[in-house]
Amino acid sequence: MATIKDYLNYYKNTTFNDYAFNELDNILFCELSYIDWKGIVSENTTKIKLQDAIKIYLENTTEERAKKLTPFMKTNTDNLKIIQDSTRYKDCYLANFRNEVNQDKQFGALCIYFGDNNLYVGYKGTDSTLVGWKEDMALAYIFPTLAQKDSIDYLNEVVTSKYNNVYVGGHSKGGNLAMCAYMFSNPKVKKRIKKVFNNDGPGFRLKEYNSLEYKEMLTKLIMFVPEDSMVGVLLNSPPSFKVIKSTSSGPYEHDCNTWECFGSFLIEGNLSIISKKFKERIDVIITQYDDDKKEELVNTFFNILQEAGIKSFNSNTQWNQVIEIIKGISDMDSDTKELFLDVFKSFIVNRDKNKPDL
């Protein structure tokens, strides 16, 4: 089946005037926020042509550096090669690149300027660092997180009166940041935003979910999750979203490069048993514990990972590390233990969607 790679190849010489911005362009643009543009794209309003930025990035991507890329980032880099000399994206520009990671937060964002004064504000999703994933889990008991605060400030900063057609989007945590940024941006900024894209990103706590800001945001929201979604179903998600078929399975469907498409449309499917069961277990924890207890559980879990020598979810996990993790969670109650084992297993095991959820 066709994926974004096929879309980019087929439509790369079609202009935005001939074929309007669509949900596949949204996927490409949110992926651009993951690229390490440091030293290439400015952190301010000084723009660089996308094609020039790609040329510099690819020239700086040595063979050794390329080997360290995750499969997701390798595909993103391949997509850059496809669009490098395209007609469709030749007049796109980049600016306002941010990529901040410290012991408390992980935040990234990018502005993509295209067509006739159109702007796509893309928020980076979670990287492989422990702090990034810990901040994801903190969404269950803290609002706003540091990254959410940054997302609001960033949107208010970059959206000016020059841009009447503004799109805001992100993948994974970036999808949550896109929703949050719109919800709490300045009224003048909101008026300029046409659509908010959440590409398999988590939802909100019940308080934010029931807020007037959230209900108003739904009028602009387009959300996609894959059939085996384990991220987009977290917390309280919108009452309706599009479930997308994928060429992969299990947690690897989170990679939006695997989502199936026909032309400029993503192909819809149905939420799988794997995804539904995972959400049920998550919901048990969310409803069972108050915010203080959730924070305690998350801190405990990540302390266990650190003590087991896990530095990131991209590292090669050894069996002795797995054993230490199992020991660390052995004293937890059965529901919590089962949930944490599922979460950890999702990063190291590729499960066949045709097999039962173990």
N, C-alpha and C positions, 0 to 999 in steps of 0.2 A: 504493500500500500504506500501511497505517497505521503511524504512528511514535508516539513518546512524546507528541507534541502531541495526537494523537487519544485516547490513553489518558487524559491529564489532563482533557480535555474530557468524556469519557464517564463517568469514575469520580469526578469532582471532588465530587459530592454523595453519595458512598458512604463510610461511616466505616470505620476500621480494624477495628472489631468485626464489621462486616458483610462486609468484604472484606479479608483479612489483608495485611499488609506483604508485598511481592513484588519481583521483579527490576526492574520498571519504577519502583517507588518508590525502589529503590536507585539507579537512573539519575538520577532527579530530585534526590535528596539529595546525591549526589556532585557534581552540577552546582552545587548551592548553594555549595559551597566555592570556586568560581571567582568568585563575585560579590564586588565590592569593598564589603564591609560596614563599612569604616573609618568610625568616628564614629557608627555605627548599632548594631552588635553589640559587646558588651563583650569584652575579652580575658580576662575572668575568669568566674566562675560566675553572674554577674548575668544573668538571662534576659530576653529580649524576645520577645514574640509574633511569630511569622513574618509574619502578616498586617500587623502594625504596621511591622515592618522593611521589608517590601516597599513599603508606602505611602511611607515616608520615602525609600527608595532611588529609586523611580520619580519622586517629586517633585524629587529632586536630579539626575536624569538629564536634563540639558538636551539640546536638539537637537544642539548642537555636540559634546557628550560622546557622544551616541548614534552620531554619524557615525564616531567613532574606534573603535567596538567592532568586533571581528572578527565574521565570520558566525556562528561558534560562540557568541560572547557575545551577539550580537543575538538568536539563538534562545533562549538561556538567559533573557534578559530577557523575551522574549515568553511563555515558560513561567511566569514570575512573574506576569504579567498574568492568565493563565488560572486560576492557583490562588489569586489574591489574596482572592477572596471565596468560596472553596470550603468545603464542609462537611468534606471529608476532611482538609484540612490546617489547619483553623481553630484547632485546639488544639496545634499544633506551636510549639515555642519554640527560639530560637537562643542560643548563648553560646560562650565560649572561642574567639573568632575570632582567627586568626593569619594574617599575610601578611608575610613577611620576605624581602626581596631585597637582597643586597649583592654585592660582587665575587666572593664565594666560594660562595654558595648561593642557592637559591630554595625557600622552604618556605611552605606554606599549609595550614590546617586549620580545621574548624568542627564544632561539636556541634549535632545536631538532636534535640530531645526530642519524642517523639510517643507517642500511645496511653497505655497504663497503665504508666508508668515505663519506657518503652523509649527506647533511645539509639542513634542512628546517628552514628558518628565518621567524618567525611568528610575525606579528604586531597586537596588541590588538586594537579592535574597540572601539567605544564610550561606556563609562559606563553610569550610570544613572544620573551623576552629571550635574548640569546646565553648568558648565564650559566646560565639554566635548561636550555638544550639541551646545553651543555657538561657540566653535572652529570649529565644523562641518560647521555651517553656515558661518563662516568667510572664508571658502574656496572660497566663491563667490566673495570676494573682496581683499583677501590678498594672496600673494605667495612670499616666502614660509611661512607657519604658523610655530610656534615654534615646533609643533609636527613633521611637515614635515622636518624641519632642523635636528631634532633629529633622524628621520628615516634614513636620508642620512648618518649622522655620524656613526650611529649604524651599518649599513650595511658595511661601509668601515672598521669598527673596527673588526667585527666578521668573515668576509670572508677572509680566508688566503689561501695560496698556497696548503695547505693540502687537501682542498676540491675542487674537480673538478666538482662534480654534486651538484649544489646548487639550491634550490627552494626558492622563496620568495613569501609570501602570507599573506593575512589577510581578516578579515570579517568586513563589515561596513566601518568605517573610516580606519580601518587597511588595507583594500583593496586599498584605495587611497594612504596610506603611502607606501605600497609595490610597487606600480607603481612609485611613486615619488622617492623612494630610489634607484630603479634601474635606472631611467632616469638620475639621477645626481650623481651616484656613480663613483668611479674611473674606468678607462678603464680596468685595470687588474681584477677588481672585476666583471665587466660586463661579461667578457669572461667566467667566471666560472658559471654563472647563466643560467640554462637550461630553466626554466619556471617562469613566474610571475603570481600568482593567485589573482584575485580580486573577492571576494565572496560578491556580492551585496554592493560594496562600491561606493561612489560618484566619479564624474569625476573632470575636471579641468576648470579653466577659459579659455576663447577663446585663449589667448596668449600662454598658456602652451599647449593647445590642438593642436595648429598649429605649435608647435616647432619641430625641427628636432629630439630632444631627445624623444619626444612623439611618433613620427612616427617610430623611431627605436625600441622603447619599444613594439610596437604592434606586432612585429615579435615574441616576447616571451610570449605575454599575453594570458591568458585564463580567461574569465570573465563569471560569473554566476549571474543571477538575477531571483527572483521568479516572478510568473505571476502578482502579485499585488505589485510589487516593488515600494517603495516610497523613497528609498535611492540610489540604483544603477542607477536610472534614473536622479539623480540630476546633474546639470551642464552639461558639454559636455562629453558624454560617448563615448567609442569606437564605430566605425561604425558597428561592429558586436559583439554580445554576445549571450550566450545561455540562453534562458528563461526556468526556471525549474518549474515543478509542485510541489505543496505543499499540505500537509495534513491539513493545516490551511487556513486562509483567511485574507484579508486586511493587515494591518501593521504587523500582527503576522507572516506573511510569511517571514519576515526578519530573523527570527530564522532559521538558516540553519539546525537545528535538525529536522525540519519539511519537508525538501526537499525530494522528492520521488526519489528512486533509483531502479535500477535493476542490481544486481551484483555490479560491481564497477563503474557503469555509472549512472549519474543523468538523470532522465527522462525529456525530453524537452516538453515544452508547448508553450503558446502564451501570450504575454503581454496583460493584461486585460484593460478594459475601465477605471477602477479606476486608474490604473497606468498611462495611457496615459493622462487622464484629469489632474491628479496631476502634471505631468511633464509640461503640457501646461501652467498651472497657475504659476509654478516656472519660466518657460522661459519668461513669460510676465514681471515678476519682474526683472529678470536678464537683459533683453534687454531694459527695460524702464528706469532704473536708472544707474547712474555711480557708481564707487566704493565707493565714499564718502557717497552717499545717501544710498547705501546698508548697509554700516557700521552703519549709523545712525538708520536705520530701525531695524537692529539686536539688537543694544544696547537698543533701545526703547522697543522692545519686551521682552528682558530678564530683563529689569528693571521692567516691568509690572509683570512678573512672580515672581520676588523677592518680590515686594510690595504686591503681592497677597498671599505670604507665601509659594509659591512652592519652595521646597528645592531640589527636584530631580524629574525626570520623573518616578521614581519608587515608589514615595510616594502615599498614598491614597488621591486623590484630593477630597475636600469637595465642596458642591454646592456654599457656600459663596465665595470660591476661584474662582470658575468658573465665578461667577457674577462679581467679581472684574476684572478678565481678560477681560471679554466682555466690561466692562466699559472703561478699559484702552485702548482698540483698537477702540473704537467707533468713534474717530475723524480721523481715517485713511481713505484713499480713498478705494473705494469698492473692487478693485482687491486685494490690499494688505491685507485688513481686511479679505476677503474671504480666502486668502492663509493662514494667520496666524491661523484662526479658523480651517482650514483643518489640519494644522500641529499639533495644540494642540489636536484636536479631535482624531487624529491618535494614540495618546498615552493613551487615556482613554476610547475609544469606540471600541469594536470589531465588525466591520461591516461584514455582510454576503455578500460574493462576488456575490451572485445571486440577490441581491437587488440593486436598482439604487444608484449611488453615490450622496449623498445628500449634 
